Amino acid sequence: MFSERLRRHAPLILLGLGVVLIAKWTISAVLARVGHPGATLDDSYIHFQYARALAEGHPFRFQAGEPLSTGATSLLWPALLAPFYLLGFHGDAILWPAWALSYLALFGIAYEAHSLVRPLAGRVAGITSAVLSLSFGGLLWCVASGMEVVPFAWALVALTRRTVDALEHPRVWTHKEWITFAAILNAAALLRPEGQ
């Protein structure tokens, strides 16, 4: 029973280990370069500023007392980071939860890519698509940025996979499947940068 479960979950475990190794490699490179958590893109700090503002009770303001503005950022990303600010992740430390969420989304992209490709092209193609997702330089740069790009990409791939599955295997979706699809769809809409 246990060995059957392990065999069934081995691809997820290996995928998770791959993401952990990539996270260690990329974050170590950033820490070695600047000596502390640092985003690869200065726009990341706009998100962090809006997360701080939300946590401090003056949402949609870059600084307290300023006029309302979203700063052309994603609406959901600062909201996801704000609780971490309340937990004490101030300044550059906010990058740790941003990275954790981004690497989790990278895992999700690879999983969804595998799940999308495998039924269409086979096991090897599914594994290859997951590996290519994890090794794509654009995603690796974005995951290190601390921005919403990789979580947004995960939402798009997850929606694509579920849509393809529904078209390939027409059936009545369960209530849970509809809720999941609606949640991911709304997340994608709210993760999308407002200025794009």
NORLIN-V564473 format. One record per residue. N is the residue number from 0. PSI is psi as a letter, one per 30 degrees, with the letter a starting at -180 (* if undefined). OMEGA is omega in whole degrees, 0 to 359 (NA if undefined). Layout:
# NORLIN-V564473
n=N psi=PSI omega=OMEGA
n=N psi=PSI omega=OMEGA
This chain:
# NORLIN-V564473
n=0 psi=e omega=180
n=1 psi=e omega=181
n=2 psi=e omega=177
n=3 psi=e omega=178
n=4 psi=e omega=180
n=5 psi=e omega=179
n=6 psi=e omega=180
n=7 psi=e omega=183
n=8 psi=f omega=181
n=9 psi=e omega=179
n=10 psi=e omega=178
n=11 psi=e omega=179
n=12 psi=e omega=179
n=13 psi=e omega=177
n=14 psi=e omega=177
n=15 psi=e omega=177
n=16 psi=e omega=177
n=17 psi=e omega=180
n=18 psi=e omega=178
n=19 psi=e omega=178
n=20 psi=e omega=178
n=21 psi=e omega=179
n=22 psi=e omega=179
n=23 psi=e omega=182
n=24 psi=e omega=185
n=25 psi=e omega=180
n=26 psi=e omega=177
n=27 psi=e omega=179
n=28 psi=e omega=178
n=29 psi=e omega=181
n=30 psi=e omega=179
n=31 psi=e omega=183
n=32 psi=e omega=186
n=33 psi=f omega=177
n=34 psi=g omega=179
n=35 psi=l omega=177
n=36 psi=k omega=179
n=37 psi=k omega=180
n=38 psi=k omega=179
n=39 psi=f omega=183
n=40 psi=k omega=182
n=41 psi=f omega=178
n=42 psi=f omega=179
n=43 psi=e omega=184
n=44 psi=f omega=173
n=45 psi=e omega=177
n=46 psi=e omega=182
n=47 psi=e omega=178
n=48 psi=e omega=179
n=49 psi=e omega=174
n=50 psi=e omega=178
n=51 psi=e omega=181
n=52 psi=e omega=178
n=53 psi=e omega=180
n=54 psi=e omega=181
n=55 psi=f omega=175
n=56 psi=g omega=174
n=57 psi=i omega=184
n=58 psi=l omega=177
n=59 psi=g omega=175
n=60 psi=k omega=179
n=61 psi=e omega=174
n=62 psi=l omega=177
n=63 psi=k omega=178
n=64 psi=f omega=178
n=65 psi=l omega=179
n=66 psi=l omega=178
n=67 psi=k omega=178
n=68 psi=k omega=175
n=69 psi=f omega=181
n=70 psi=g omega=182
n=71 psi=g omega=178
n=72 psi=l omega=172
n=73 psi=k omega=177
n=74 psi=e omega=186
n=75 psi=e omega=186
n=76 psi=e omega=176
n=77 psi=e omega=179
n=78 psi=e omega=177
n=79 psi=e omega=182
n=80 psi=f omega=184
n=81 psi=e omega=179
n=82 psi=e omega=178
n=83 psi=e omega=175
n=84 psi=e omega=179
n=85 psi=f omega=179
n=86 psi=f omega=176
n=87 psi=g omega=178
n=88 psi=i omega=183
n=89 psi=l omega=179
n=90 psi=b omega=181
n=91 psi=f omega=181
n=92 psi=f omega=179
n=93 psi=f omega=178
n=94 psi=e omega=181
n=95 psi=e omega=176
n=96 psi=e omega=177
n=97 psi=e omega=177
n=98 psi=e omega=181
n=99 psi=e omega=179
n=100 psi=e omega=180
n=101 psi=e omega=179
n=102 psi=e omega=174
n=103 psi=e omega=177
n=104 psi=e omega=176
n=105 psi=e omega=174
n=106 psi=e omega=179
n=107 psi=e omega=178
n=108 psi=e omega=181
n=109 psi=e omega=178
n=110 psi=e omega=181
n=111 psi=e omega=178
n=112 psi=e omega=177
n=113 psi=e omega=182
n=114 psi=f omega=179
n=115 psi=e omega=187
n=116 psi=e omega=186
n=117 psi=e omega=180
n=118 psi=f omega=182
n=119 psi=e omega=188
n=120 psi=f omega=176
n=121 psi=l omega=185
n=122 psi=e omega=183
n=123 psi=e omega=179
n=124 psi=e omega=177
n=125 psi=e omega=178
n=126 psi=e omega=179
n=127 psi=e omega=180
n=128 psi=e omega=178
n=129 psi=e omega=180
n=130 psi=e omega=179
n=131 psi=e omega=177
n=132 psi=e omega=181
n=133 psi=f omega=183
n=134 psi=g omega=180
n=135 psi=j omega=184
n=136 psi=e omega=179
n=137 psi=e omega=178
n=138 psi=e omega=181
n=139 psi=e omega=177
n=140 psi=e omega=181
n=141 psi=e omega=180
n=142 psi=e omega=178
n=143 psi=f omega=183
n=144 psi=f omega=184
n=145 psi=g omega=178
n=146 psi=l omega=185
n=147 psi=g omega=188
n=148 psi=e omega=183
n=149 psi=e omega=174
n=150 psi=e omega=177
n=151 psi=e omega=178
n=152 psi=e omega=177
n=153 psi=e omega=182
n=154 psi=e omega=180
n=155 psi=e omega=179
n=156 psi=e omega=179
n=157 psi=e omega=177
n=158 psi=e omega=179
n=159 psi=e omega=181
n=160 psi=e omega=181
n=161 psi=e omega=178
n=162 psi=e omega=178
n=163 psi=e omega=179
n=164 psi=e omega=180
n=165 psi=e omega=179
n=166 psi=e omega=180
n=167 psi=e omega=184
n=168 psi=i omega=182
n=169 psi=k omega=177
n=170 psi=l omega=177
n=171 psi=k omega=179
n=172 psi=k omega=175
n=173 psi=l omega=177
n=174 psi=e omega=180
n=175 psi=e omega=179
n=176 psi=e omega=178
n=177 psi=e omega=179
n=178 psi=e omega=179
n=179 psi=e omega=180
n=180 psi=e omega=180
n=181 psi=e omega=180
n=182 psi=e omega=180
n=183 psi=e omega=178
n=184 psi=e omega=179
n=185 psi=e omega=177
n=186 psi=e omega=179
n=187 psi=e omega=180
n=188 psi=e omega=182
n=189 psi=f omega=176
n=190 psi=f omega=182
n=191 psi=k omega=178
n=192 psi=k omega=184
n=193 psi=e omega=185
n=194 psi=f omega=184
n=195 psi=* omega=NA
